[in-house]
């Protein structure tokens, strides 16, 4: 009579079934590889590798006849079964992922039709608008005070014309050789001084052609006395620099254009001692008009030689 299998023999036959399952998975992977195109060979190789590893891990399909049927053997069989199931699930997931990746179509390249277009903005586009410059022929007048340097060149500052007073008597003056003649001085009673704080230099003068540094000038005594000058207009922008002073006096500078308009005014408060200033005037006036300049003593401290002084003027 043929012997019946023991109680645990059915459990020990599970590896054979798992091996068959792995074989079925290998066939499935082969079919998926055919569908995957050029990646089929790699998929079948992966399936065969998984099958071989399962076979090695599970050992022979049937145990030897004298193998003891114990609880330990049953536990080992259960562990082998779990490992086999996990391995099968992993292989199946890998095969499915690779198949999806192979069969999914690649995104089309960007073209003129498919290229992303920037979203419209709520902000209005900014279009540069050209400025509204002052008309070249419109009169212009600007006056400001600048500090005096230790020395300056009338040749450099007076590219069009310049004039310097004193140095050879109260009625003496120097001018730019070949200058435009724009500077007008009506003259008058004056006294000479040599109290300036800036060395005035030039290399294009008449009657003295070259000067390394003079502090000479002219002045007038008493309150109310003044110097009056003018610069003819040309229709172009001009820069005039006026070098004046006060001897223990308060003074006022009035600048205007003969054709009308608001004057530019600056005052110097009364104070003792000798003070010198550089005023910069920017103006534009038609040819038939002039820039009018008046430097007037308002008050004096009472000394014999208190008043206002004049040294030089340049035009560029």
VOBA-1610 file (N, C-alpha, C; in pm, whole numbers, padded with zeros to 5 digits, always signed):
BEGIN
Unk+00085-00119+00000Unk+00000+00000+00000Unk+00089+00124+00000Unk+00058+00218-00085Unk+00144+00338-00098Unk+00125+00428+00022Unk+00240+00478+00074Unk+00236+00562+00196Unk+00181+00700+00162Unk+00095+00752+00254Unk+00037+00886+00236Unk+00140+00990+00277Unk+00135+01101+00222Unk+00229+01207+00261Unk+00203+01253+00403Unk+00307+01301+00467Unk+00294+01348+00606Unk+00212+01475+00613Unk+00194+01524+00737Unk+00109+01640+00761Unk+00165+01767+00696Unk+00300+01779+00697Unk+00362+01901+00646Unk+00410+01889+00503Unk+00382+01775+00438Unk+00433+01760+00303Unk+00366+01858+00206Unk+00239+01892+00231Unk+00170+01986+00141Unk+00235+02126+00147Unk+00275+02166+00263Unk+00340+02296+00277Unk+00475+02297+00208Unk+00548+02186+00217Unk+00681+02184+00158Unk+00675+02177+00007Unk+00560+02150-00054Unk+00549+02150-00201Unk+00523+02291-00255Unk+00508+02393-00167Unk+00484+02530-00210Unk+00598+02588-00293Unk+00724+02560-00262Unk+00832+02616-00346Unk+00817+02578-00491Unk+00771+02457-00516Unk+00756+02417-00656Unk+00651+02504-00724Unk+00542+02532-00648Unk+00438+02617-00706Unk+00489+02759-00730Unk+00568+02811-00635Unk+00624+02945-00653Unk+00719+02950-00769Unk+00792+02841-00789Unk+00882+02837-00904Unk+00803+02843-01033Unk+00688+02767-01033Unk+00603+02774-01153Unk+00548+02915-01172Unk+00512+02982-01059Unk+00463+03119-01068Unk+00569+03213-01125Unk+00690+03193-01081Unk+00799+03276-01135Unk+00815+03251-01282Unk+00798+03123-01322Unk+00807+03095-01465Unk+00698+03166-01542Unk+00576+03167-01484Unk+00468+03240-01549Unk+00498+03388-01560Unk+00559+03442-01455Unk+00599+03582-01461Unk+00702+03607-01568Unk+00790+03509-01584Unk+00889+03524-01691Unk+00823+03529-01827Unk+00721+03442-01846Unk+00649+03446-01974Unk+00578+03579-01993Unk+00518+03629-01883Unk+00450+03758-01891Unk+00547+03870-01925Unk+00663+03865-01863Unk+00764+03967-01893Unk+00807+03958-02037Unk+00817+03834-02088Unk+00855+03819-02229Unk+00753+03883-02322Unk+00623+03861-02292Unk+00519+03922-02374Unk+00523+04073-02366Unk+00544+04126-02242Unk+00554+04271-02228Unk+00676+04326-02300Unk+00783+04247-02302Unk+00904+04291-02372Unk+00879+04304-02520Unk+00799+04210-02577Unk+00768+04220-02720Unk+00691+04348-02746Unk+00595+04381-02656Unk+00518+04504-02674Unk+00604+04627-02654Unk+00708+04618-02572Unk+00791+04734-02541Unk+00886+04771-02652Unk+00895+04698-02756Unk+00983+04737-02866Unk+01129+04704-02838Unk+01213+04807-02852Unk+01356+04784-02843Unk+01403+04751-02702Unk+01314+04769-02596Unk+01351+04734-02459Unk+01308+04592-02420Unk+01254+04512-02515Unk+01204+04377-02482Unk+01313+04284-02435Unk+01426+04288-02501Unk+01534+04195-02464Unk+01577+04219-02321Unk+01587+04347-02281Unk+01629+04378-02144Unk+01526+04331-02042Unk+01398+04344-02076Unk+01294+04301-01982Unk+01298+04149-01962Unk+01314+04071-02073Unk+01320+03923-02058Unk+01442+03882-01978Unk+01553+03954-02000Unk+01672+03921-01922Unk+01647+03947-01774Unk+01578+04057-01743Unk+01549+04088-01602Unk+01459+03980-01542Unk+01362+03933-01620Unk+01272+03828-01569Unk+01347+03698-01545Unk+01436+03659-01639Unk+01512+03535-01620Unk+01602+03544-01498Unk+01660+03663-01479Unk+01747+03680-01362Unk+01667+03664-01234Unk+01546+03726-01230Unk+01462+03711-01110Unk+01424+03566-01087Unk+01394+03490-01196Unk+01355+03350-01182Unk+01469+03267-01126Unk+01591+03292-01177Unk+01707+03216-01129Unk+01733+03246-00982Unk+01717+03376-00946Unk+01741+03409-00805Unk+01638+03343-00715Unk+01513+03336-00761Unk+01409+03269-00683Unk+01441+03122-00668Unk+01486+03060-00776Unk+01517+02917-00769Unk+01630+02889-00672Unk+01733+02977-00675Unk+01845+02956-00582Unk+01802+02979-00439Unk+01713+03084-00421Unk+01670+03113-00283Unk+01580+03004-00227Unk+01496+02941-00313Unk+01402+02841-00264Unk+01463+02702-00255Unk+01571+02680-00326Unk+01635+02549-00319Unk+01563+02450-00408Unk+01585+02321-00394Unk+01520+02217-00476Unk+01370+02215-00455Unk+01299+02181-00561Unk+01153+02180-00554Unk+01101+02080-00452Unk+01163+01966-00440Unk+01117+01864-00344Unk+01228+01837-00245Unk+01198+01830-00116Unk+01300+01800-00015Unk+01338+01653-00020Unk+01453+01623+00027Unk+01493+01481+00033Unk+01398+01402+00120Unk+01398+01271+00093Unk+01301+01183+00163Unk+01322+01181+00312Unk+01451+01193+00355Unk+01478+01182+00500Unk+01473+01317+00569Unk+01424+01426+00500Unk+01418+01557+00565Unk+01312+01557+00674Unk+01343+01604+00792Unk+01248+01601+00903Unk+01137+01701+00881Unk+01015+01654+00908Unk+00897+01741+00899Unk+00873+01802+01036Unk+00928+01921+01059Unk+00919+01985+01191Unk+00859+02123+01176Unk+00830+02184+01292Unk+00781+02321+01291Unk+00884+02420+01237Unk+01012+02390+01264Unk+01118+02477+01212Unk+01116+02478+01060Unk+01100+02359+01001Unk+01094+02352+00855Unk+00973+02427+00801Unk+00861+02420+00875Unk+00742+02491+00831Unk+00764+02643+00835Unk+00831+02688+00942Unk+00858+02831+00953Unk+00949+02877+00841Unk+01049+02794+00812Unk+01138+02830+00701Unk+01062+02837+00570Unk+00971+02746+00554Unk+00892+02745+00429Unk+00808+02872+00418Unk+00750+02913+00534Unk+00671+03035+00531Unk+00756+03156+00496Unk+00879+03160+00552Unk+00967+03273+00521Unk+01004+03276+00374Unk+01034+03152+00321Unk+01066+03145+00178Unk+00949+03192+00094Unk+00827+03156+00137Unk+00709+03197+00061Unk+00692+03348+00060Unk+00712+03410+00178Unk+00698+03556+00184Unk+00801+03625+00095Unk+00924+03572+00101Unk+01029+03631+00019Unk+00997+03617-00129Unk+00947+03499-00164Unk+00914+03476-00305Unk+00802+03568-00351Unk+00700+03585-00264Unk+00589+03672-00301Unk+00637+03816-00318Unk+00721+03863-00223Unk+00773+03998-00233Unk+00856+04018-00358Unk+00938+03917-00389Unk+01020+03927-00510Unk+00934+03932-00635Unk+00830+03849-00636Unk+00741+03849-00753Unk+00671+03983-00771Unk+00624+04040-00657Unk+00558+04170-00664Unk+00653+04277-00716Unk+00780+04274-00669Unk+00877+04373-00712Unk+00905+04362-00861Unk+00921+04235-00908Unk+00948+04216-01051Unk+00831+04264-01135Unk+00709+04230-01087Unk+00590+04272-01162Unk+00581+04424-01170Unk+00607+04492-01057Unk+00602+04638-01057Unk+00708+04698-01148Unk+00830+04640-01146Unk+00937+04691-01232Unk+00902+04676-01379Unk+00848+04557-01413Unk+00811+04533-01553Unk+00702+04630-01598Unk+00602+04652-01511Unk+00494+04742-01547Unk+00544+04885-01565Unk+00635+04929-01476Unk+00688+05065-01487Unk+00767+05084-01614Unk+00854+04985-01646Unk+00934+04995-01768Unk+00846+04995-01892Unk+00741+04912-01890Unk+00651+04906-02005Unk+00580+05039-02026Unk+00536+05102-01914Unk+00468+05231-01925Unk+00561+05339-01978Unk+00686+05333-01928Unk+00783+05433-01973Unk+00813+05420-02121Unk+00820+05296-02168Unk+00853+05274-02308Unk+00738+05315-02399Unk+00617+05282-02357Unk+00502+05304-02444Unk+00448+05446-02437Unk+00487+05524-02330Unk+00436+05661-02319Unk+00500+05748-02426Unk+00422+05823-02500Unk+00480+05908-02606Unk+00558+06024-02546Unk+00670+06059-02612Unk+00752+06173-02567Unk+00680+06303-02598Unk+00699+06406-02513Unk+00633+06535-02539Unk+00686+06596-02666Unk+00601+06660-02744Unk+00646+06719-02870Unk+00740+06836-02844Unk+00838+06858-02934Unk+00929+06971-02917Unk+00856+07103-02934Unk+00911+07205-02868Unk+00851+07337-02878Unk+00875+07394-03017Unk+00771+07445-03076Unk+00782+07510-03206Unk+00724+07649-03195Unk+00717+07716-03307Unk+00656+07849-03305Unk+00511+07845-03259Unk+00442+07728-03290Unk+00302+07717-03253Unk+00284+07676-03108Unk+00379+07593-03055Unk+00361+07540-02919Unk+00444+07612-02816Unk+00530+07704-02856Unk+00614+07775-02760Unk+00526+07855-02665Unk+00563+07859-02533Unk+00481+07934-02438Unk+00484+08082-02469Unk+00371+08144-02449Unk+00355+08287-02473Unk+00335+08355-02340Unk+00405+08466-02319Unk+00394+08538-02193Unk+00251+08587-02173Unk+00208+08576-02048Unk+00072+08621-02016Unk+00063+08772-02029Unk-00050+08821-02073Unk-00064+08966-02087Unk-00055+09034-01951Unk+00008+09148-01947Unk+00026+09222-01823Unk-00083+09327-01809Unk-00119+09353-01682Unk-00218+09456-01655Unk-00159+09596-01665Unk-00024+09604-01658Unk+00039+09734-01661Unk+00051+09784-01804Unk+00027+09910-01822Unk+00039+09969-01955Unk+00184+09984-01991Unk+00216+09964-02117Unk+00353+09978-02162Unk+00396+10123-02154Unk+00524+10142-02114Unk+00577+10276-02097Unk+00650+10315-02224Unk+00608+10422-02284Unk+00670+10472-02407Unk+00745+10599-02372Unk+00878+10601-02394Unk+00952+10723-02361Unk+00903+10841-02442Unk+00883+10950-02372Unk+00836+11073-02437Unk+00950+11173-02435Unk+00985+11229-02548Unk+01093+11327-02548Unk+01060+11447-02461Unk+01165+11503-02402Unk+01146+11616-02313Unk+01098+11739-02387Unk+01067+11841-02310Unk+01020+11966-02367Unk+01122+12074-02336Unk+01235+12072-02407Unk+01342+12167-02374Unk+01299+12311-02401Unk+01367+12399-02331Unk+01338+12541-02350Unk+01379+12580-02492Unk+01299+12659-02555Unk+01327+12704-02690Unk+01462+12774-02695Unk+01545+12745-02798Unk+01677+12808-02804Unk+01672+12960-02800Unk+01566+13021-02847Unk+01559+13166-02850Unk+01498+13229-02727Unk+01451+13147-02633Unk+01383+13202-02515Unk+01484+13258-02416Unk+01462+13375-02361Unk+01556+13434-02265Unk+01572+13345-02142Unk+01691+13345-02087Unk+01722+13264-01969Unk+01814+13343-01880Unk+01793+13331-01746Unk+01877+13403-01651Unk+01888+13322-01524Unk+02012+13298-01481Unk+02036+13221-01359Unk+02160+13278-01289Unk+02152+13288-01157Unk+02260+13350-01079Unk+02289+13265-00956Unk+02418+13238-00931Unk+02456+13165-00810Unk+02596+13208-00765Unk+02624+13184-00639Unk+02753+13219-00578Unk+02838+13093-00566Unk+02965+13102-00607Unk+03058+12990-00596Unk+03182+13033-00517Unk+03249+12941-00449Unk+03369+12978-00372Unk+03485+13018-00464Unk+03574+13096-00409Unk+03691+13142-00483Unk+03809+13047-00462Unk+03879+13009-00567Unk+04001+12930-00551Unk+04120+13020-00517Unk+04233+12961-00487Unk+04353+13039-00457Unk+04406+13109-00582Unk+04386+13047-00697Unk+04428+13108-00824Unk+04335+13060-00934Unk+04327+13137-01042Unk+04243+13100-01155Unk+04298+13164-01282Unk+04262+13105-01395Unk+04309+13153-01524Unk+04195+13222-01598Unk+04213+13351-01626Unk+04114+13423-01705Unk+04111+13371-01849Unk+04223+13322-01895Unk+04230+13265-02031Unk+04139+13144-02043Unk+04140+13058-01941Unk+04058+12936-01943Unk+03911+12970-01925Unk+03879+13056-01830Unk+03740+13087-01801Unk+03678+13180-01906Unk+03757+13265-01967Unk+03704+13359-02065Unk+03739+13319-02207Unk+03680+13211-02253Unk+03711+13164-02388Unk+03664+13262-02496Unk+03559+13338-02468Unk+03511+13437-02564Unk+03570+13576-02535Unk+03570+13613-02408Unk+03621+13746-02372Unk+03647+13751-02222Unk+03734+13841-02177Unk+03755+13864-02035Unk+03812+14004-02015Unk+03801+14054-01889Unk+03859+14185-01856Unk+03899+14185-01709Unk+04014+14252-01682Unk+04065+14266-01545Unk+04102+14412-01523Unk+04068+14466-01401Unk+04091+14606-01373Unk+04205+14625-01271Unk+04279+14737-01285Unk+04387+14773-01193Unk+04519+14709-01231Unk+04618+14741-01148Unk+04752+14687-01171Unk+04848+14791-01223Unk+04796+14891-01291Unk+04882+14999-01344Unk+04813+15133-01326Unk+04733+15147-01221Unk+04662+15271-01194Unk+04511+15246-01191Unk+04437+15342-01136Unk+04293+15328-01117Unk+04218+15318-01249Unk+04275+15377-01356Unk+04208+15374-01485Unk+04257+15260-01575Unk+04348+15178-01528Unk+04407+15074-01612Unk+04319+14948-01612Unk+04330+14871-01719Unk+04262+14741-01727Unk+04332+14657-01832Unk+04311+14527-01825Unk+04361+14432-01925Unk+04241+14359-01985Unk+04255+14318-02110Unk+04147+14248-02178Unk+04206+14133-02260Unk+04118+14051-02310Unk+04160+13935-02390Unk+04200+13980-02530Unk+04318+13939-02574Unk+04362+13969-02710Unk+04278+13890-02809Unk+04217+13959-02904Unk+04130+13891-03000Unk+03997+13851-02942Unk+03956+13909-02829Unk+03827+13878-02769Unk+03711+13930-02852Unk+03592+13889-02816Unk+03472+13925-02892Unk+03425+14067-02865Unk+03473+14128-02756Unk+03428+14263-02723Unk+03289+14268-02665Unk+03239+14157-02611Unk+03102+14152-02557Unk+03090+14229-02426Unk+03202+14250-02355Unk+03197+14315-02223Unk+03199+14466-02243Unk+03105+14534-02179Unk+03093+14680-02189Unk+03108+14742-02049Unk+03196+14843-02038Unk+03223+14912-01911Unk+03217+15062-01935Unk+03119+15131-01879Unk+03110+15276-01901Unk+03217+15357-01827Unk+03293+15294-01738Unk+03398+15366-01665Unk+03341+15448-01551Unk+03423+15544-01502Unk+03382+15629-01391Unk+03497+15647-01293Unk+03468+15723-01187Unk+03571+15750-01086Unk+03597+15623-01003Unk+03725+15587-00994Unk+03763+15463-00925Unk+03897+15481-00854Unk+03919+15393-00759Unk+04047+15385-00688Unk+04104+15246-00706Unk+04237+15236-00700Unk+04303+15106-00719Unk+04330+15041-00585Unk+04324+14908-00583Unk+04359+14831-00462Unk+04442+14709-00504Unk+04504+14648-00407Unk+04580+14525-00429Unk+04551+14427-00316Unk+04423+14418-00277Unk+04383+14342-00159Unk+04312+14212-00192Unk+04312+14172-00318Unk+04241+14049-00354Unk+04297+13924-00286Unk+04218+13817-00286Unk+04259+13692-00222Unk+04288+13582-00323Unk+04269+13608-00451Unk+04291+13509-00557Unk+04391+13564-00658Unk+04488+13481-00696Unk+04583+13520-00799Unk+04518+13505-00937Unk+04504+13616-01008Unk+04446+13614-01142Unk+04559+13597-01244Unk+04542+13501-01334Unk+04646+13469-01433Unk+04587+13473-01573Unk+04674+13498-01673Unk+04634+13488-01813Unk+04758+13476-01901Unk+04736+13430-02023Unk+04844+13417-02121Unk+04803+13477-02256Unk+04692+13549-02262Unk+04644+13606-02388Unk+04592+13747-02367Unk+04664+13824-02286Unk+04616+13957-02249Unk+04673+14070-02332Unk+04608+14186-02320Unk+04649+14313-02379Unk+04617+14422-02275Unk+04712+14510-02239Unk+04846+14526-02297Unk+04952+14429-02244Unk+04930+14370-02126Unk+05027+14273-02077Unk+04987+14135-02127Unk+05074+14073-02207Unk+05037+13946-02272Unk+05025+13832-02172Unk+05111+13832-02070Unk+05113+13718-01977Unk+05123+13768-01833Unk+05045+13707-01746Unk+05045+13743-01604Unk+05044+13615-01520Unk+05140+13604-01428Unk+05152+13484-01344Unk+05061+13489-01222Unk+05017+13608-01183Unk+04928+13617-01068Unk+04921+13757-01012Unk+04807+13822-01027Unk+04786+13956-00971Unk+04661+13956-00885Unk+04664+14037-00778Unk+04549+14054-00690Unk+04495+14196-00696Unk+04530+14266-00799Unk+04490+14405-00813Unk+04344+14416-00854Unk+04287+14534-00830Unk+04150+14564-00869Unk+04122+14710-00846Unk+03995+14748-00857Unk+03952+14886-00831Unk+03837+14885-00733Unk+03812+15001-00669Unk+03701+15008-00573Unk+03647+15149-00569Unk+03529+15164-00504Unk+03465+15294-00482Unk+03428+15305-00335Unk+03442+15426-00282Unk+03415+15452-00141Unk+03271+15494-00118Unk+03215+15447-00005Unk+03088+15500+00042Unk+02967+15420-00001Unk+02860+15437+00079Unk+02733+15371+00050Unk+02670+15434-00072Unk+02604+15352-00153Unk+02538+15399-00273Unk+02625+15397-00396Unk+02757+15386-00381Unk+02846+15380-00498Unk+02834+15241-00563Unk+02860+15237-00695Unk+02838+15110-00766Unk+02925+15099-00889Unk+02934+14975-00940Unk+02994+14944-01069Unk+02882+14889-01158Unk+02880+14937-01284Unk+02779+14892-01378Unk+02848+14837-01502Unk+02815+14712-01539Unk+02872+14647-01657Unk+02759+14591-01742Unk+02794+14549-01864Unk+02695+14487-01953Unk+02767+14387-02043Unk+02692+14282-02085Unk+02742+14181-02179Unk+02637+14169-02289Unk+02678+14187-02413Unk+02582+14182-02524Unk+02531+14041-02546Unk+02404+14029-02585Unk+02343+13899-02613Unk+02381+13850-02751Unk+02366+13719-02771Unk+02399+13658-02901Unk+02294+13557-02945Unk+02194+13533-02859Unk+02095+13430-02889Unk+02136+13293-02839Unk+02262+13278-02797Unk+02313+13150-02745Unk+02331+13158-02594Unk+02342+13042-02532Unk+02364+13036-02388Unk+02506+13080-02357Unk+02521+13168-02259Unk+02650+13220-02218Unk+02668+13203-02067Unk+02794+13189-02025Unk+02828+13182-01883Unk+02922+13297-01851Unk+02880+13380-01756Unk+02958+13496-01713Unk+03002+13473-01568Unk+03129+13500-01543Unk+03182+13492-01405Unk+03227+13632-01365Unk+03175+13678-01251Unk+03203+13812-01201Unk+03279+13801-01069Unk+03394+13871-01059Unk+03479+13867-00941Unk+03477+14005-00876Unk+03411+14014-00759Unk+03390+14142-00690Unk+03422+14126-00542Unk+03414+14238-00467Unk+03443+14234-00324Unk+03377+14347-00250Unk+03387+14340-00116Unk+03339+14448-00028Unk+03447+14481+00073Unk+03459+14609+00105Unk+03550+14657+00210Unk+03463+14712+00323Unk+03439+14629+00424Unk+03357+14668+00541Unk+03225+14730+00496Unk+03155+14657+00410Unk+03030+14710+00355Unk+02931+14597+00332Unk+02804+14637+00324Unk+02700+14547+00276Unk+02671+14581+00131Unk+02645+14480+00046Unk+02630+14510-00097Unk+02519+14426-00158Unk+02483+14464-00280Unk+02376+14395-00352Unk+02415+14383-00499Unk+02390+14262-00555Unk+02415+14237-00696Unk+02280+14222-00767Unk+02258+14306-00869Unk+02137+14301-00950Unk+02177+14259-01091Unk+02108+14155-01143Unk+02136+14104-01278Unk+02002+14095-01350Unk+01997+14146-01473Unk+01873+14143-01551Unk+01906+14145-01699Unk+01803+14117-01781Unk+01816+14124-01926Unk+01742+14249-01972Unk+01806+14324-02058Unk+01751+14455-02096Unk+01613+14446-02158Unk+01580+14334-02220Unk+01450+14319-02284Unk+01335+14299-02188Unk+01363+14282-02059Unk+01258+14262-01961Unk+01273+14130-01889Unk+01176+14098-01806Unk+01182+13977-01726Unk+01225+14006-01584Unk+01208+13907-01497Unk+01244+13924-01357Unk+01396+13927-01340Unk+01448+14019-01257Unk+01592+14023-01232Unk+01633+13914-01133Unk+01762+13886-01130Unk+01820+13796-01030Unk+01899+13882-00933Unk+01878+13859-00803Unk+01936+13947-00701Unk+02001+13864-00591Unk+02117+13908-00545Unk+02182+13851-00427Unk+02242+13964-00346Unk+02230+13952-00212Unk+02282+14054-00122Unk+02388+13997-00030Unk+02477+14086+00014Unk+02582+14053+00110Unk+02558+14140+00233Unk+02548+14078+00349Unk+02521+14152+00472Unk+02642+14238+00511Unk+02613+14343+00583Unk+02718+14433+00630Unk+02809+14360+00728Unk+02939+14373+00707Unk+03037+14312+00796Unk+03169+14384+00779Unk+03247+14390+00886Unk+03378+14455+00879Unk+03477+14364+00810Unk+03577+14426+00746Unk+03682+14348+00681Unk+03664+14340+00530Unk+03765+14282+00466Unk+03764+14268+00320Unk+03713+14128+00283Unk+03614+14124+00193Unk+03557+13996+00147Unk+03545+13999-00005Unk+03571+13882-00067Unk+03567+13872-00212Unk+03480+13753-00253Unk+03417+13768-00373Unk+03316+13671-00415Unk+03331+13639-00564Unk+03280+13519-00601Unk+03269+13479-00742Unk+03123+13447-00770Unk+03061+13526-00856Unk+02923+13503-00897Unk+02923+13445-01039Unk+02841+13338-01058Unk+02830+13273-01189Unk+02692+13304-01245Unk+02689+13364-01363Unk+02563+13404-01428Unk+02550+13328-01559Unk+02440+13255-01574Unk+02408+13189-01700Unk+02290+13263-01762Unk+02308+13304-01887Unk+02199+13380-01949Unk+02195+13353-02100Unk+02079+13383-02157Unk+02061+13381-02302Unk+01970+13498-02336Unk+02016+13578-02431Unk+01940+13697-02472Unk+01959+13717-02622Unk+01861+13775-02690Unk+01876+13804-02833Unk+01991+13902-02858Unk+02030+13910-02983Unk+02143+13995-03019Unk+02117+14143-02987Unk+01997+14188-02998Unk+01968+14330-02973Unk+01952+14363-02824Unk+01966+14262-02737Unk+01952+14285-02594Unk+02085+14261-02522Unk+02087+14300-02391Unk+02212+14289-02314Unk+02183+14234-02174Unk+02287+14174-02117Unk+02285+14137-01976Unk+02336+14257-01898Unk+02256+14304-01800Unk+02291+14421-01721Unk+02334+14377-01581Unk+02448+14430-01535Unk+02506+14391-01405Unk+02533+14517-01324Unk+02485+14519-01199Unk+02511+14631-01108Unk+02556+14577-00973Unk+02674+14618-00927Unk+02728+14580-00796Unk+02735+14709-00713Unk+02646+14718-00609Unk+02624+14844-00537Unk+02649+14826-00387Unk+02711+14926-00327Unk+02729+14929-00182Unk+02601+14979-00117Unk+02545+14901-00027Unk+02422+14943+00042Unk+02453+15019+00169Unk+02542+14966+00251Unk+02581+15031+00377Unk+02730+15009+00398Unk+02789+15095+00480Unk+02931+15081+00516Unk+02944+15101+00666Unk+03056+15055+00720Unk+03076+15068+00865Unk+03122+15209+00904Unk+03166+15287+00809Unk+03206+15426+00839Unk+03352+15453+00817Unk+03430+15354+00777Unk+03571+15376+00752Unk+03593+15458+00626Unk+03716+15511+00614Unk+03745+15601+00503Unk+03740+15529+00368Unk+03784+15408+00363Unk+03790+15334+00235Unk+03684+15225+00225Unk+03579+15234+00303Unk+03473+15133+00296Unk+03396+15149+00165Unk+03363+15034+00103Unk+03287+15042-00021Unk+03288+14907-00094Unk+03272+14912-00226Unk+03266+14790-00307Unk+03384+14787-00403Unk+03428+14663-00439Unk+03545+14645-00524Unk+03509+14563-00647Unk+03586+14582-00756Unk+03571+14509-00880Unk+03708+14462-00925Unk+03716+14328-00962Unk+03844+14273-01007Unk+03843+14228-01151Unk+03748+14140-01188Unk+03752+14083-01324Unk+03615+14028-01362Unk+03602+14001-01494Unk+03483+13938-01548Unk+03524+13853-01668Unk+03460+13736-01687Unk+03490+13647-01799Unk+03359+13607-01868Unk+03368+13575-01999Unk+03253+13530-02074Unk+03292+13406-02153Unk+03210+13302-02145Unk+03237+13179-02222Unk+03105+13122-02272
//
